[in-house]
């Protein structure tokens, strides 16, 4: 399979043919990632936010990657590109009120209010509206303590609170 790797500005950085050991693994609330293995004649470091497009989905690198030198004219790569939901692992879940950015706070609200704060935090890193709230089943207010969590873990806390109340949510 041929992969085109772009830098964070959308400029083509590298085009490669992957080995047969390359995979796309998708597991709900666990992982959505492309593991790409290939060789290339040049040393090309891959940076955070470099990405590939696969089936219309943008998969990005979450940490800088440096290839290994196999010979004087060949470098080997074994790099992982993560789906957009993994951005939630890098974004702190903050209480964004009155210019304050608190990492430790309590929120007593409906599932929609908790999700609204999650969406606001996720959209904060993009600088535009990428995430929005879909259908949310009405449920009683729930108090959740958020203590220095990233958005991924905050969402897990919301899901657990929703499960206890028998509800479900849908993010789009």
VMD Tcl script that builds the backbone (N, CA, C; Angstrom):
set m [mol new atoms 516]
animate dup $m
set s [atomselect $m all]
$s set {name element resname resid chain x y z} {
  {N N UNK 1 A 0.844 -1.164 0.000}
  {CA C UNK 1 A 0.000 0.000 0.000}
  {C C UNK 1 A 0.899 1.240 0.000}
  {N N UNK 2 A 0.514 2.222 -0.768}
  {CA C UNK 2 A 1.260 3.473 -0.806}
  {C C UNK 2 A 0.634 4.472 0.164}
  {N N UNK 3 A 1.477 5.087 0.978}
  {CA C UNK 3 A 1.036 6.112 1.912}
  {C C UNK 3 A 1.713 7.438 1.576}
  {N N UNK 4 A 0.938 8.480 1.604}
  {CA C UNK 4 A 1.486 9.826 1.450}
  {C C UNK 4 A 1.485 10.449 2.839}
  {N N UNK 5 A 2.655 10.882 3.276}
  {CA C UNK 5 A 2.800 11.489 4.593}
  {C C UNK 5 A 2.939 13.000 4.404}
  {N N UNK 6 A 2.076 13.742 5.101}
  {CA C UNK 6 A 2.042 15.196 5.005}
  {C C UNK 6 A 2.523 15.819 6.312}
  {N N UNK 7 A 3.099 17.031 6.232}
  {CA C UNK 7 A 3.426 17.739 7.458}
  {C C UNK 7 A 2.165 18.431 7.964}
  {N N UNK 8 A 2.253 19.041 9.126}
  {CA C UNK 8 A 1.051 19.624 9.729}
  {C C UNK 8 A 0.446 20.759 8.915}
  {N N UNK 9 A 1.193 21.310 7.956}
  {CA C UNK 9 A 0.669 22.363 7.088}
  {C C UNK 9 A 0.031 21.803 5.818}
  {N N UNK 10 A -0.022 20.472 5.704}
  {CA C UNK 10 A -0.654 19.846 4.553}
  {C C UNK 10 A 0.256 19.684 3.346}
  {N N UNK 11 A 1.556 19.932 3.516}
  {CA C UNK 11 A 2.515 19.773 2.423}
  {C C UNK 11 A 3.035 18.342 2.406}
  {N N UNK 12 A 3.103 17.746 1.222}
  {CA C UNK 12 A 3.598 16.375 1.085}
  {C C UNK 12 A 5.038 16.301 1.563}
  {N N UNK 13 A 5.301 15.379 2.481}
  {CA C UNK 13 A 6.622 15.222 3.066}
  {C C UNK 13 A 7.321 13.987 2.518}
  {N N UNK 14 A 6.540 12.930 2.290}
  {CA C UNK 14 A 7.123 11.652 1.922}
  {C C UNK 14 A 6.041 10.761 1.316}
  {N N UNK 15 A 6.377 10.017 0.270}
  {CA C UNK 15 A 5.494 8.994 -0.280}
  {C C UNK 15 A 6.224 7.670 -0.156}
  {N N UNK 16 A 5.566 6.677 0.452}
  {CA C UNK 16 A 6.227 5.399 0.730}
  {C C UNK 16 A 5.325 4.222 0.375}
  {N N UNK 17 A 5.949 3.104 0.109}
  {CA C UNK 17 A 5.225 1.840 -0.047}
  {C C UNK 17 A 5.435 1.060 1.231}
  {N N UNK 18 A 4.340 0.742 1.907}
  {CA C UNK 18 A 4.438 0.059 3.194}
  {C C UNK 18 A 4.644 -1.440 3.008}
  {N N UNK 19 A 5.178 -2.063 4.041}
  {CA C UNK 19 A 5.373 -3.515 4.020}
  {C C UNK 19 A 4.053 -4.212 4.346}
  {N N UNK 20 A 4.018 -5.511 4.137}
  {CA C UNK 20 A 2.800 -6.290 4.391}
  {C C UNK 20 A 2.469 -6.368 5.882}
  {N N UNK 21 A 3.414 -5.996 6.755}
  {CA C UNK 21 A 3.151 -6.034 8.195}
  {C C UNK 21 A 2.439 -4.772 8.686}
  {N N UNK 22 A 2.209 -3.807 7.805}
  {CA C UNK 22 A 1.497 -2.588 8.193}
  {C C UNK 22 A 0.029 -2.909 8.439}
  {N N UNK 23 A -0.552 -2.275 9.469}
  {CA C UNK 23 A -1.932 -2.586 9.856}
  {C C UNK 23 A -2.710 -1.336 10.224}
  {N N UNK 24 A -4.042 -1.477 10.190}
  {CA C UNK 24 A -4.956 -0.454 10.710}
  {C C UNK 24 A -5.759 -1.164 11.786}
  {N N UNK 25 A -5.563 -0.749 13.036}
  {CA C UNK 25 A -6.236 -1.368 14.171}
  {C C UNK 25 A -7.260 -0.396 14.733}
  {N N UNK 26 A -8.510 -0.830 14.802}
  {CA C UNK 26 A -9.539 0.028 15.370}
  {C C UNK 26 A -10.341 -0.750 16.406}
  {N N UNK 27 A -10.294 -0.257 17.651}
  {CA C UNK 27 A -11.038 -0.849 18.756}
  {C C UNK 27 A -11.700 0.292 19.517}
  {N N UNK 28 A -12.994 0.207 19.711}
  {CA C UNK 28 A -13.758 1.261 20.362}
  {C C UNK 28 A -13.200 1.582 21.740}
  {N N UNK 29 A -12.968 2.856 22.000}
  {CA C UNK 29 A -12.434 3.399 23.261}
  {C C UNK 29 A -11.090 2.779 23.649}
  {N N UNK 30 A -10.391 2.195 22.685}
  {CA C UNK 30 A -9.067 1.656 22.949}
  {C C UNK 30 A -8.057 2.245 21.992}
  {N N UNK 31 A -8.244 1.969 20.684}
  {CA C UNK 31 A -7.264 2.440 19.722}
  {C C UNK 31 A -7.859 2.512 18.324}
  {N N UNK 32 A -7.453 3.529 17.604}
  {CA C UNK 32 A -7.732 3.650 16.180}
  {C C UNK 32 A -6.440 4.168 15.583}
  {N N UNK 33 A -5.614 3.250 15.080}
  {CA C UNK 33 A -4.268 3.647 14.658}
  {C C UNK 33 A -3.816 2.847 13.446}
  {N N UNK 34 A -2.957 3.491 12.668}
  {CA C UNK 34 A -2.308 2.854 11.530}
  {C C UNK 34 A -0.845 2.649 11.915}
  {N N UNK 35 A -0.405 1.390 11.901}
  {CA C UNK 35 A 1.001 1.060 12.144}
  {C C UNK 35 A 1.637 0.822 10.790}
  {N N UNK 36 A 2.565 1.694 10.419}
  {CA C UNK 36 A 3.179 1.623 9.093}
  {C C UNK 36 A 4.648 1.245 9.211}
  {N N UNK 37 A 5.038 0.245 8.443}
  {CA C UNK 37 A 6.436 -0.176 8.369}
  {C C UNK 37 A 6.888 -0.028 6.922}
  {N N UNK 38 A 8.060 0.574 6.743}
  {CA C UNK 38 A 8.594 0.768 5.393}
  {C C UNK 38 A 10.076 1.099 5.472}
  {N N UNK 39 A 10.719 1.040 4.322}
  {CA C UNK 39 A 12.113 1.473 4.214}
  {C C UNK 39 A 12.171 2.648 3.253}
  {N N UNK 40 A 13.220 3.460 3.422}
  {CA C UNK 40 A 13.376 4.640 2.569}
  {C C UNK 40 A 14.867 4.920 2.432}
  {N N UNK 41 A 15.312 5.413 1.290}
  {CA C UNK 41 A 16.741 5.652 1.091}
  {C C UNK 41 A 17.290 6.867 1.843}
  {N N UNK 42 A 16.414 7.715 2.389}
  {CA C UNK 42 A 16.875 8.917 3.073}
  {C C UNK 42 A 16.387 8.966 4.508}
  {N N UNK 43 A 17.137 9.681 5.324}
  {CA C UNK 43 A 16.743 9.940 6.701}
  {C C UNK 43 A 15.745 11.091 6.694}
  {N N UNK 44 A 14.494 10.808 7.051}
  {CA C UNK 44 A 13.459 11.835 7.122}
  {C C UNK 44 A 12.763 11.686 8.476}
  {N N UNK 45 A 13.094 12.557 9.428}
  {CA C UNK 45 A 12.397 12.472 10.718}
  {C C UNK 45 A 10.931 12.842 10.546}
  {N N UNK 46 A 10.085 12.216 11.310}
  {CA C UNK 46 A 8.648 12.502 11.265}
  {C C UNK 46 A 8.283 13.247 12.544}
  {N N UNK 47 A 7.541 14.323 12.380}
  {CA C UNK 47 A 7.235 15.216 13.496}
  {C C UNK 47 A 5.815 15.031 14.018}
  {N N UNK 48 A 5.590 15.505 15.238}
  {CA C UNK 48 A 4.248 15.534 15.803}
  {C C UNK 48 A 3.342 16.276 14.827}
  {N N UNK 49 A 2.179 15.734 14.597}
  {CA C UNK 49 A 1.145 16.270 13.695}
  {C C UNK 49 A 1.395 15.989 12.222}
  {N N UNK 50 A 2.506 15.321 11.851}
  {CA C UNK 50 A 2.602 14.792 10.493}
  {C C UNK 50 A 1.475 13.768 10.385}
  {N N UNK 51 A 0.923 13.592 9.184}
  {CA C UNK 51 A -0.248 12.731 9.088}
  {C C UNK 51 A -0.354 12.012 7.748}
  {N N UNK 52 A -1.232 10.995 7.742}
  {CA C UNK 52 A -1.624 10.292 6.531}
  {C C UNK 52 A -3.155 10.329 6.476}
  {N N UNK 53 A -3.698 10.187 5.278}
  {CA C UNK 53 A -5.147 10.075 5.107}
  {C C UNK 53 A -5.453 8.668 4.653}
  {N N UNK 54 A -6.362 8.022 5.327}
  {CA C UNK 54 A -6.748 6.659 4.986}
  {C C UNK 54 A -8.264 6.574 5.080}
  {N N UNK 55 A -8.911 6.229 3.980}
  {CA C UNK 55 A -10.385 6.170 3.905}
  {C C UNK 55 A -11.013 7.473 4.391}
  {N N UNK 56 A -10.394 8.590 4.055}
  {CA C UNK 56 A -10.928 9.893 4.420}
  {C C UNK 56 A -10.689 10.304 5.862}
  {N N UNK 57 A -9.950 9.500 6.622}
  {CA C UNK 57 A -9.675 9.799 8.027}
  {C C UNK 57 A -8.227 10.236 8.164}
  {N N UNK 58 A -8.018 11.287 8.936}
  {CA C UNK 58 A -6.679 11.815 9.163}
  {C C UNK 58 A -6.067 11.132 10.385}
  {N N UNK 59 A -4.946 10.456 10.176}
  {CA C UNK 59 A -4.203 9.783 11.243}
  {C C UNK 59 A -2.894 10.531 11.452}
  {N N UNK 60 A -2.640 10.982 12.685}
  {CA C UNK 60 A -1.482 11.835 12.970}
  {C C UNK 60 A -0.485 11.161 13.896}
  {N N UNK 61 A 0.758 11.627 13.803}
  {CA C UNK 61 A 1.808 11.168 14.714}
  {C C UNK 61 A 1.691 11.964 16.009}
  {N N UNK 62 A 1.761 11.283 17.145}
  {CA C UNK 62 A 1.623 11.949 18.437}
  {C C UNK 62 A 2.955 12.254 19.108}
  {N N UNK 63 A 4.037 11.661 18.609}
  {CA C UNK 63 A 5.356 11.999 19.145}
  {C C UNK 63 A 6.382 11.872 18.028}
  {N N UNK 64 A 7.417 12.690 18.115}
  {CA C UNK 64 A 8.452 12.717 17.079}
  {C C UNK 64 A 9.007 11.309 16.847}
  {N N UNK 65 A 9.271 11.001 15.583}
  {CA C UNK 65 A 9.790 9.674 15.224}
  {C C UNK 65 A 11.051 9.830 14.383}
  {N N UNK 66 A 12.092 9.100 14.779}
  {CA C UNK 66 A 13.341 9.084 14.018}
  {C C UNK 66 A 13.576 7.663 13.510}
  {N N UNK 67 A 13.807 7.506 12.197}
  {CA C UNK 67 A 14.017 6.171 11.633}
  {C C UNK 67 A 15.364 5.586 12.077}
  {N N UNK 68 A 15.472 4.276 11.897}
  {CA C UNK 68 A 16.720 3.576 12.215}
  {C C UNK 68 A 17.506 3.357 10.929}
  {N N UNK 69 A 18.800 3.541 11.014}
  {CA C UNK 69 A 19.649 3.339 9.843}
  {C C UNK 69 A 19.951 1.852 9.699}
  {N N UNK 70 A 19.559 1.294 8.558}
  {CA C UNK 70 A 19.768 -0.123 8.280}
  {C C UNK 70 A 21.093 -0.332 7.548}
  {N N UNK 71 A 21.413 0.584 6.652}
  {CA C UNK 71 A 22.676 0.552 5.906}
  {C C UNK 71 A 22.995 1.986 5.498}
  {N N UNK 72 A 24.058 2.174 4.743}
  {CA C UNK 72 A 24.426 3.535 4.340}
  {C C UNK 72 A 23.397 4.155 3.410}
  {N N UNK 73 A 22.547 3.326 2.800}
  {CA C UNK 73 A 21.547 3.864 1.860}
  {C C UNK 73 A 20.122 3.408 2.164}
  {N N UNK 74 A 19.883 3.003 3.407}
  {CA C UNK 74 A 18.524 2.554 3.723}
  {C C UNK 74 A 18.201 2.788 5.201}
  {N N UNK 75 A 17.007 3.337 5.407}
  {CA C UNK 75 A 16.494 3.584 6.751}
  {C C UNK 75 A 15.185 2.813 6.909}
  {N N UNK 76 A 14.976 2.263 8.095}
  {CA C UNK 76 A 13.729 1.541 8.364}
  {C C UNK 76 A 12.839 2.373 9.281}
  {N N UNK 77 A 11.566 2.294 9.004}
  {CA C UNK 77 A 10.562 3.018 9.759}
  {C C UNK 77 A 9.530 2.024 10.285}
  {N N UNK 78 A 9.118 2.227 11.495}
  {CA C UNK 78 A 8.004 1.497 12.080}
  {C C UNK 78 A 7.280 2.508 12.963}
  {N N UNK 79 A 6.316 3.193 12.383}
  {CA C UNK 79 A 5.712 4.362 13.023}
  {C C UNK 79 A 4.210 4.200 13.137}
  {N N UNK 80 A 3.630 4.808 14.165}
  {CA C UNK 80 A 2.203 4.722 14.405}
  {C C UNK 80 A 1.549 6.084 14.193}
  {N N UNK 81 A 0.458 6.080 13.424}
  {CA C UNK 81 A -0.369 7.258 13.178}
  {C C UNK 81 A -1.704 7.028 13.879}
  {N N UNK 82 A -2.165 8.004 14.663}
  {CA C UNK 82 A -3.366 7.831 15.472}
  {C C UNK 82 A -4.552 8.595 14.900}
  {N N UNK 83 A -5.752 7.991 15.022}
  {CA C UNK 83 A -6.993 8.608 14.560}
  {C C UNK 83 A -7.327 9.847 15.374}
  {N N UNK 84 A -8.270 10.659 14.871}
  {CA C UNK 84 A -8.575 11.949 15.504}
  {C C UNK 84 A -9.070 11.843 16.944}
  {N N UNK 85 A -9.694 10.734 17.305}
  {CA C UNK 85 A -10.177 10.609 18.674}
  {C C UNK 85 A -9.028 10.562 19.685}
  {N N UNK 86 A -7.841 10.197 19.213}
  {CA C UNK 86 A -6.688 10.151 20.113}
  {C C UNK 86 A -6.162 11.537 20.468}
  {N N UNK 87 A -6.615 12.570 19.761}
  {CA C UNK 87 A -6.263 13.933 20.170}
  {C C UNK 87 A -6.732 14.175 21.599}
  {N N UNK 88 A -7.798 13.512 21.990}
  {CA C UNK 88 A -8.343 13.676 23.343}
  {C C UNK 88 A -7.348 13.235 24.416}
  {N N UNK 89 A -6.376 12.413 24.065}
  {CA C UNK 89 A -5.358 11.993 25.033}
  {C C UNK 89 A -4.328 13.087 25.275}
  {N N UNK 90 A -4.236 14.045 24.366}
  {CA C UNK 90 A -3.245 15.117 24.478}
  {C C UNK 90 A -3.831 16.421 24.997}
  {N N UNK 91 A -5.148 16.489 25.113}
  {CA C UNK 91 A -5.804 17.739 25.497}
  {C C UNK 91 A -6.276 17.643 26.951}
  {N N UNK 92 A -5.849 18.623 27.750}
  {CA C UNK 92 A -6.306 18.657 29.140}
  {C C UNK 92 A -7.770 19.069 29.184}
  {N N UNK 93 A -8.503 18.442 30.080}
  {CA C UNK 93 A -9.907 18.773 30.298}
  {C C UNK 93 A -9.934 19.879 31.336}
  {N N UNK 94 A -10.152 21.110 30.866}
  {CA C UNK 94 A -10.067 22.289 31.713}
  {C C UNK 94 A -11.432 22.900 31.951}
  {N N UNK 95 A -11.571 23.551 33.102}
  {CA C UNK 95 A -12.750 24.349 33.373}
  {C C UNK 95 A -12.487 25.720 32.761}
  {N N UNK 96 A -13.051 25.987 31.616}
  {CA C UNK 96 A -12.784 27.194 30.841}
  {C C UNK 96 A -13.834 28.266 31.141}
  {N N UNK 97 A -13.731 28.902 32.305}
  {CA C UNK 97 A -14.707 29.928 32.646}
  {C C UNK 97 A -14.002 31.191 33.120}
  {N N UNK 98 A -14.549 32.311 32.734}
  {CA C UNK 98 A -14.056 33.617 33.173}
  {C C UNK 98 A -12.546 33.767 32.997}
  {N N UNK 99 A -12.024 33.258 31.884}
  {CA C UNK 99 A -10.590 33.377 31.624}
  {C C UNK 99 A -9.729 32.461 32.483}
  {N N UNK 100 A -10.362 31.626 33.279}
  {CA C UNK 100 A -9.632 30.691 34.139}
  {C C UNK 100 A -9.500 29.347 33.440}
  {N N UNK 101 A -8.386 28.683 33.693}
  {CA C UNK 101 A -8.139 27.358 33.117}
  {C C UNK 101 A -7.792 26.410 34.249}
  {N N UNK 102 A -8.811 25.981 34.964}
  {CA C UNK 102 A -8.605 25.106 36.118}
  {C C UNK 102 A -8.559 23.649 35.688}
  {N N UNK 103 A -7.559 22.905 36.195}
  {CA C UNK 103 A -7.441 21.478 35.885}
  {C C UNK 103 A -8.166 20.620 36.918}
  {N N UNK 104 A -8.482 21.205 38.059}
  {CA C UNK 104 A -9.192 20.469 39.101}
  {C C UNK 104 A -10.478 21.217 39.416}
  {N N UNK 105 A -11.610 20.560 39.170}
  {CA C UNK 105 A -12.896 21.194 39.411}
  {C C UNK 105 A -13.976 20.134 39.496}
  {N N UNK 106 A -15.116 20.546 40.002}
  {CA C UNK 106 A -16.286 19.695 40.112}
  {C C UNK 106 A -17.365 20.297 39.229}
  {N N UNK 107 A -18.057 19.450 38.495}
  {CA C UNK 107 A -19.145 19.931 37.646}
  {C C UNK 107 A -20.408 19.155 37.969}
  {N N UNK 108 A -21.418 19.884 38.419}
  {CA C UNK 108 A -22.728 19.294 38.663}
  {C C UNK 108 A -23.613 19.751 37.515}
  {N N UNK 109 A -23.909 18.824 36.607}
  {CA C UNK 109 A -24.701 19.205 35.454}
  {C C UNK 109 A -25.266 18.001 34.731}
  {N N UNK 110 A -26.027 18.297 33.708}
  {CA C UNK 110 A -26.628 17.251 32.878}
  {C C UNK 110 A -25.542 16.641 31.985}
  {N N UNK 111 A -25.810 15.490 31.390}
  {CA C UNK 111 A -24.844 14.930 30.443}
  {C C UNK 111 A -24.491 15.921 29.336}
  {N N UNK 112 A -25.461 16.696 28.883}
  {CA C UNK 112 A -25.205 17.691 27.835}
  {C C UNK 112 A -24.199 18.747 28.313}
  {N N UNK 113 A -24.308 19.177 29.564}
  {CA C UNK 113 A -23.377 20.189 30.092}
  {C C UNK 113 A -21.948 19.636 30.183}
  {N N UNK 114 A -21.826 18.387 30.611}
  {CA C UNK 114 A -20.497 17.758 30.678}
  {C C UNK 114 A -19.907 17.623 29.275}
  {N N UNK 115 A -20.729 17.205 28.329}
  {CA C UNK 115 A -20.254 17.062 26.943}
  {C C UNK 115 A -19.914 18.411 26.321}
  {N N UNK 116 A -20.672 19.434 26.656}
  {CA C UNK 116 A -20.404 20.776 26.121}
  {C C UNK 116 A -18.997 21.231 26.530}
  {N N UNK 117 A -18.640 20.985 27.771}
  {CA C UNK 117 A -17.303 21.359 28.242}
  {C C UNK 117 A -16.248 20.531 27.504}
  {N N UNK 118 A -16.530 19.249 27.255}
  {CA C UNK 118 A -15.593 18.380 26.526}
  {C C UNK 118 A -15.407 18.911 25.093}
  {N N UNK 119 A -16.498 19.219 24.432}
  {CA C UNK 119 A -16.452 19.744 23.059}
  {C C UNK 119 A -15.689 21.071 23.027}
  {N N UNK 120 A -15.948 21.948 23.997}
  {CA C UNK 120 A -15.241 23.233 24.057}
  {C C UNK 120 A -13.733 23.014 24.200}
  {N N UNK 121 A -13.349 22.067 25.041}
  {CA C UNK 121 A -11.929 21.769 25.221}
  {C C UNK 121 A -11.302 21.200 23.953}
  {N N UNK 122 A -11.984 20.298 23.296}
  {CA C UNK 122 A -11.441 19.703 22.070}
  {C C UNK 122 A -11.342 20.752 20.958}
  {N N UNK 123 A -12.357 21.557 20.795}
  {CA C UNK 123 A -12.333 22.584 19.753}
  {C C UNK 123 A -11.274 23.651 20.036}
  {N N UNK 124 A -10.931 23.811 21.306}
  {CA C UNK 124 A -9.901 24.783 21.697}
  {C C UNK 124 A -8.575 24.480 21.011}
  {N N UNK 125 A -8.225 23.214 20.851}
  {CA C UNK 125 A -6.923 22.887 20.245}
  {C C UNK 125 A -6.927 23.056 18.732}
  {N N UNK 126 A -8.105 23.002 18.127}
  {CA C UNK 126 A -8.202 23.165 16.677}
  {C C UNK 126 A -8.368 24.625 16.274}
  {N N UNK 127 A -8.821 25.450 17.215}
  {CA C UNK 127 A -9.057 26.853 16.905}
  {C C UNK 127 A -10.298 27.075 16.053}
  {N N UNK 128 A -11.106 26.052 15.934}
  {CA C UNK 128 A -12.357 26.148 15.167}
  {C C UNK 128 A -13.258 25.003 15.602}
  {N N UNK 129 A -14.509 25.032 15.150}
  {CA C UNK 129 A -15.444 23.975 15.548}
  {C C UNK 129 A -15.225 22.723 14.706}
  {N N UNK 130 A -14.696 21.695 15.338}
  {CA C UNK 130 A -14.495 20.396 14.709}
  {C C UNK 130 A -15.454 19.385 15.335}
  {N N UNK 131 A -15.602 19.463 16.651}
  {CA C UNK 131 A -16.472 18.564 17.402}
  {C C UNK 131 A -17.773 19.276 17.741}
  {N N UNK 132 A -18.864 18.523 17.775}
  {CA C UNK 132 A -20.146 19.066 18.206}
  {C C UNK 132 A -20.906 17.973 18.951}
  {N N UNK 133 A -21.934 18.370 19.658}
  {CA C UNK 133 A -22.733 17.414 20.428}
  {C C UNK 133 A -23.847 16.881 19.537}
  {N N UNK 134 A -24.003 15.564 19.549}
  {CA C UNK 134 A -25.106 14.938 18.831}
  {C C UNK 134 A -26.279 14.747 19.779}
  {N N UNK 135 A -26.972 13.638 19.664}
  {CA C UNK 135 A -28.105 13.346 20.523}
  {C C UNK 135 A -27.618 12.957 21.909}
  {N N UNK 136 A -28.266 13.494 22.922}
  {CA C UNK 136 A -27.947 13.172 24.309}
  {C C UNK 136 A -29.243 12.796 25.005}
  {N N UNK 137 A -29.252 11.617 25.593}
  {CA C UNK 137 A -30.434 11.174 26.331}
  {C C UNK 137 A -30.532 11.996 27.611}
  {N N UNK 138 A -31.711 12.465 27.899}
  {CA C UNK 138 A -31.925 13.247 29.120}
  {C C UNK 138 A -31.694 12.366 30.335}
  {N N UNK 139 A -30.976 12.902 31.289}
  {CA C UNK 139 A -30.696 12.187 32.537}
  {C C UNK 139 A -30.543 13.221 33.637}
  {N N UNK 140 A -30.701 12.796 34.873}
  {CA C UNK 140 A -30.554 13.755 35.976}
  {C C UNK 140 A -29.137 14.321 36.025}
  {N N UNK 141 A -29.024 15.491 36.641}
  {CA C UNK 141 A -27.704 16.072 36.837}
  {C C UNK 141 A -26.813 15.092 37.598}
  {N N UNK 142 A -25.569 15.127 37.248}
  {CA C UNK 142 A -24.581 14.255 37.878}
  {C C UNK 142 A -23.385 15.117 38.257}
  {N N UNK 143 A -22.851 14.918 39.457}
  {CA C UNK 143 A -21.642 15.620 39.861}
  {C C UNK 143 A -20.448 14.720 39.557}
  {N N UNK 144 A -19.519 15.261 38.801}
  {CA C UNK 144 A -18.292 14.528 38.484}
  {C C UNK 144 A -17.117 15.393 38.903}
  {N N UNK 145 A -16.176 14.783 39.616}
  {CA C UNK 145 A -14.948 15.454 40.031}
  {C C UNK 145 A -13.905 15.216 38.946}
  {N N UNK 146 A -13.401 16.289 38.369}
  {CA C UNK 146 A -12.345 16.204 37.362}
  {C C UNK 146 A -11.058 16.694 38.014}
  {N N UNK 147 A -10.071 15.824 38.074}
  {CA C UNK 147 A -8.824 16.158 38.751}
  {C C UNK 147 A -7.651 15.902 37.821}
  {N N UNK 148 A -7.228 16.936 37.104}
  {CA C UNK 148 A -6.049 16.853 36.243}
  {C C UNK 148 A -6.186 15.732 35.201}
  {N N UNK 149 A -7.325 15.704 34.505}
  {CA C UNK 149 A -7.598 14.663 33.507}
  {C C UNK 149 A -7.408 15.211 32.099}
  {N N UNK 150 A -7.032 14.327 31.188}
  {CA C UNK 150 A -7.083 14.704 29.784}
  {C C UNK 150 A -8.509 14.431 29.296}
  {N N UNK 151 A -8.836 14.894 28.106}
  {CA C UNK 151 A -10.203 14.750 27.592}
  {C C UNK 151 A -10.608 13.288 27.399}
  {N N UNK 152 A -9.642 12.428 27.067}
  {CA C UNK 152 A -9.922 11.002 26.903}
  {C C UNK 152 A -10.439 10.415 28.218}
  {N N UNK 153 A -9.724 10.699 29.315}
  {CA C UNK 153 A -10.113 10.172 30.626}
  {C C UNK 153 A -11.376 10.840 31.150}
  {N N UNK 154 A -11.552 12.130 30.839}
  {CA C UNK 154 A -12.778 12.816 31.246}
  {C C UNK 154 A -13.989 12.176 30.568}
  {N N UNK 155 A -13.836 11.819 29.298}
  {CA C UNK 155 A -14.926 11.173 28.576}
  {C C UNK 155 A -15.246 9.811 29.198}
  {N N UNK 156 A -14.223 9.102 29.633}
  {CA C UNK 156 A -14.442 7.815 30.318}
  {C C UNK 156 A -15.201 8.037 31.626}
  {N N UNK 157 A -14.893 9.118 32.339}
  {CA C UNK 157 A -15.619 9.442 33.578}
  {C C UNK 157 A -17.084 9.738 33.285}
  {N N UNK 158 A -17.326 10.476 32.192}
  {CA C UNK 158 A -18.702 10.780 31.800}
  {C C UNK 158 A -19.456 9.509 31.422}
  {N N UNK 159 A -18.787 8.624 30.692}
  {CA C UNK 159 A -19.425 7.370 30.280}
  {C C UNK 159 A -19.778 6.527 31.499}
  {N N UNK 160 A -18.888 6.498 32.479}
  {CA C UNK 160 A -19.157 5.737 33.704}
  {C C UNK 160 A -20.343 6.330 34.454}
  {N N UNK 161 A -20.405 7.657 34.572}
  {CA C UNK 161 A -21.534 8.314 35.238}
  {C C UNK 161 A -22.830 8.046 34.475}
  {N N UNK 162 A -22.762 8.090 33.149}
  {CA C UNK 162 A -23.929 7.820 32.321}
  {C C UNK 162 A -24.385 6.371 32.479}
  {N N UNK 163 A -23.421 5.457 32.536}
  {CA C UNK 163 A -23.745 4.037 32.705}
  {C C UNK 163 A -24.479 3.813 34.027}
  {N N UNK 164 A -23.996 4.480 35.060}
  {CA C UNK 164 A -24.653 4.346 36.379}
  {C C UNK 164 A -26.096 4.849 36.321}
  {N N UNK 165 A -26.356 5.836 35.449}
  {CA C UNK 165 A -27.708 6.400 35.341}
  {C C UNK 165 A -28.511 5.762 34.204}
  {N N UNK 166 A -27.914 4.814 33.475}
  {CA C UNK 166 A -28.630 4.114 32.412}
  {C C UNK 166 A -28.806 4.906 31.132}
  {N N UNK 167 A -28.001 5.951 30.935}
  {CA C UNK 167 A -28.115 6.794 29.740}
  {C C UNK 167 A -27.061 6.467 28.710}
  {N N UNK 168 A -27.118 7.182 27.563}
  {CA C UNK 168 A -26.100 7.064 26.536}
  {C C UNK 168 A -25.944 8.423 25.865}
  {N N UNK 169 A -24.799 8.617 25.265}
  {CA C UNK 169 A -24.537 9.874 24.573}
  {C C UNK 169 A -23.962 9.574 23.199}
  {N N UNK 170 A -24.030 10.571 22.336}
  {CA C UNK 170 A -23.511 10.428 20.984}
  {C C UNK 170 A -22.776 11.693 20.602}
  {N N UNK 171 A -21.455 11.585 20.410}
  {CA C UNK 171 A -20.669 12.732 19.961}
  {C C UNK 171 A -20.510 12.632 18.459}
  {N N UNK 172 A -20.492 13.772 17.771}
  {CA C UNK 172 A -20.275 13.790 16.328}
  {C C UNK 172 A -19.175 14.748 16.013}
}
mol reanalyze $m
mol bondsrecalc $m
mol representation Tube
mol addrep $m
